[in-house]
Amino acid sequence: MTKIRTRSIAKMALVIAAAILYVPANYYPVLTVMQLGAGMPSTILGGVEELLSDRQYPLAAVVFFASILVPVLKLVWLTVMLIATQTGQVGWLRDRTRLYHIVRFIGRWSMIDIFMESLLGALVAFGSVITIQPGVGALAFCAVVILTMFAAETFDPRLMWDAATPTGSGRNLGTPANDRRVRAEKHRF
């Protein structure tokens, strides 16, 4: 097994673990708001639905984007980069490198949901009138965010370039056509 494949297998394990935890993060309640002893647990999607029913469209869009769409996109993009690295794909190297930087940038904002939930819990501490309790979904969501952040931060985009060269992947990519494509991709911009 080559060094490139060995290095990317650990990152793939992080992405697979995050994908598995994404299911309970969206299935189980993220928080429960108890008001005067009554309340219901709420999932991420349930929170978006409540915001839409309250006509708070911008806030619903932000929650949907940050809590549902961004984690899915990060998982898909990380998977694409890791599979392309493992298989030694030559095409779109610059675009995949840009994609890596986008994933890393987005990762900085991934914890905003957990931050907002903890801030809400601290601000709304009215004792027996209103209580906010985090749910199992919050823990799973936090794990998804941390695992995808680790996967993005430990991924080296140079591995994609190394895997695409004849000596990097151990595959027989040393044909003149493949060498020209790698050189052209490296000097495209």
C-alpha positions as CSV (number, residue, x, y, z in Angstrom):
1,M,0.0,0.0,0.0
2,T,1.4,3.4,-0.9
3,K,2.0,6.2,1.5
4,I,-0.7,8.3,-0.1
5,R,-3.3,5.6,0.3
6,T,-2.3,5.0,3.9
7,R,-2.5,8.7,4.7
8,S,-5.9,9.1,3.1
9,I,-7.5,6.0,4.7
10,A,-7.4,7.7,8.2
11,K,-9.1,10.7,6.8
12,M,-11.7,8.5,5.1
13,A,-12.4,6.8,8.4
14,L,-13.1,10.3,9.9
15,V,-15.5,11.1,7.1
16,I,-17.3,7.7,7.4
17,A,-17.7,8.2,11.1
18,A,-19.1,11.7,10.6
19,A,-21.5,10.4,7.9
20,I,-22.7,7.7,10.3
21,L,-23.2,10.3,13.1
22,Y,-25.0,12.7,10.8
23,V,-28.1,10.4,10.9
24,P,-28.6,10.6,14.7
25,A,-27.7,14.3,14.7
26,N,-30.8,14.9,12.5
27,Y,-33.0,12.2,13.9
28,Y,-32.7,12.8,17.6
29,P,-33.7,16.1,19.4
30,V,-31.1,18.8,19.5
31,L,-32.7,20.6,22.4
32,T,-35.8,20.7,24.6
33,V,-37.3,24.0,25.7
34,M,-39.4,23.6,28.8
35,Q,-41.7,26.5,29.6
36,L,-43.7,26.3,32.9
37,G,-43.1,22.5,33.0
38,A,-44.3,21.9,29.4
39,G,-42.3,21.5,26.3
40,M,-41.3,19.3,23.4
41,P,-37.9,18.2,22.1
42,S,-36.9,19.7,18.8
43,T,-34.7,18.3,16.0
44,I,-32.8,20.5,13.6
45,L,-35.3,20.1,10.8
46,G,-38.1,20.6,13.3
47,G,-36.5,23.9,14.3
48,V,-36.4,24.9,10.7
49,E,-40.1,24.0,10.3
50,E,-41.0,26.0,13.4
51,L,-39.1,29.0,12.1
52,L,-40.9,28.8,8.8
53,S,-44.3,28.5,10.5
54,D,-43.4,31.6,12.5
55,R,-42.6,33.4,9.3
56,Q,-38.9,33.9,10.3
57,Y,-37.7,33.0,6.8
58,P,-34.1,34.5,7.0
59,L,-33.4,32.7,10.3
60,A,-34.9,29.5,8.9
61,A,-32.7,29.7,5.9
62,V,-29.6,30.3,8.0
63,V,-30.4,27.3,10.3
64,F,-31.1,25.1,7.3
65,F,-27.9,26.2,5.5
66,A,-25.6,26.0,8.5
67,S,-27.1,22.8,10.1
68,I,-28.3,20.6,7.3
69,L,-26.8,21.7,3.9
70,V,-23.2,22.6,4.9
71,P,-22.5,19.4,6.8
72,V,-23.8,17.3,3.8
73,L,-21.8,19.3,1.4
74,K,-18.7,19.0,3.5
75,L,-19.1,15.2,3.7
76,V,-19.7,14.9,0.0
77,W,-16.8,17.2,-0.9
78,L,-14.3,15.5,1.5
79,T,-15.4,12.1,0.1
80,V,-14.8,13.3,-3.5
81,M,-11.4,14.6,-2.6
82,L,-10.4,11.4,-0.8
83,I,-11.6,9.0,-3.4
84,A,-9.9,11.0,-6.2
85,T,-6.7,10.9,-4.1
86,Q,-7.0,7.1,-3.6
87,T,-7.7,6.4,-7.2
88,G,-5.0,8.8,-8.5
89,Q,-7.5,10.9,-10.6
90,V,-5.6,13.4,-12.8
91,G,-8.4,15.8,-13.9
92,W,-9.6,18.9,-12.1
93,L,-6.7,19.1,-9.7
94,R,-6.8,22.9,-9.3
95,D,-10.6,22.8,-8.9
96,R,-10.3,20.1,-6.2
97,T,-7.6,22.1,-4.5
98,R,-10.0,25.1,-4.4
99,L,-12.7,22.9,-3.1
100,Y,-10.4,21.8,-0.3
101,H,-9.8,25.5,0.7
102,I,-13.6,26.1,0.6
103,V,-14.2,23.1,2.9
104,R,-11.5,24.3,5.3
105,F,-13.0,27.8,5.4
106,I,-16.5,26.5,6.0
107,G,-15.2,24.4,8.8
108,R,-14.5,27.5,10.8
109,W,-18.2,28.3,10.9
110,S,-19.5,24.8,11.6
111,M,-19.7,25.2,15.3
112,I,-22.0,28.2,15.2
113,D,-25.1,26.0,15.9
114,I,-23.6,24.5,19.0
115,F,-22.4,27.9,20.1
116,M,-25.9,29.4,19.6
117,E,-27.5,26.6,21.6
118,S,-25.1,27.0,24.5
119,L,-25.6,30.8,24.4
120,L,-29.3,30.4,24.3
121,G,-29.2,28.0,27.3
122,A,-27.1,30.5,29.3
123,L,-29.2,33.5,28.4
124,V,-32.5,31.9,29.1
125,A,-31.7,30.5,32.5
126,F,-34.9,31.5,34.3
127,G,-35.0,28.6,36.8
128,S,-38.4,27.0,36.8
129,V,-40.0,29.3,34.3
130,I,-38.0,28.3,31.2
131,T,-35.3,25.7,30.9
132,I,-33.4,24.6,27.9
133,Q,-31.8,21.1,27.8
134,P,-29.5,19.9,25.1
135,G,-30.5,16.6,23.5
136,V,-28.6,13.6,22.1
137,G,-28.8,15.1,18.6
138,A,-26.7,18.1,19.8
139,L,-23.9,15.7,20.9
140,A,-24.0,13.8,17.6
141,F,-24.0,17.0,15.6
142,C,-21.1,18.3,17.6
143,A,-19.2,15.1,16.8
144,V,-20.0,15.4,13.1
145,V,-18.7,18.9,13.1
146,I,-15.5,18.0,14.9
147,L,-14.8,14.9,12.8
148,T,-15.3,16.8,9.5
149,M,-13.0,19.6,10.9
150,F,-10.3,17.1,11.7
151,A,-10.7,15.4,8.3
152,A,-10.4,18.8,6.5
153,E,-7.5,20.0,8.7
154,T,-5.5,16.8,8.4
155,F,-6.0,16.4,4.7
156,D,-3.1,17.7,2.6
157,P,-4.2,18.9,-0.8
158,R,-0.7,18.1,-2.1
159,L,-1.7,14.4,-1.8
160,M,-4.1,14.9,-4.7
161,W,-1.2,16.2,-6.9
162,D,1.2,13.5,-5.7
163,A,-1.4,10.8,-6.4
164,A,-1.9,12.1,-10.0
165,T,1.8,11.8,-10.9
166,P,3.4,8.6,-12.1
167,T,5.5,8.1,-9.0
168,G,2.9,9.2,-6.4
169,S,0.2,6.6,-6.8
170,G,2.1,3.5,-7.7
171,R,-0.2,3.2,-10.8
172,N,1.1,3.2,-14.3
173,L,0.2,6.8,-15.1
174,G,3.6,7.4,-16.8
175,T,2.2,7.4,-20.3
176,P,2.9,10.5,-22.4
177,A,-0.8,11.5,-22.5
178,N,-1.2,11.3,-18.7
179,D,2.1,13.2,-18.2
180,R,0.9,16.0,-20.5
181,R,-2.4,16.2,-18.7
182,V,-0.8,16.5,-15.2
183,R,1.7,19.1,-16.5
184,A,-1.2,21.0,-18.2
185,E,-3.3,20.9,-15.0
186,K,-0.5,22.1,-12.9
187,H,0.2,25.1,-15.2
188,R,-3.4,25.8,-16.2
189,F,-3.7,29.2,-14.4
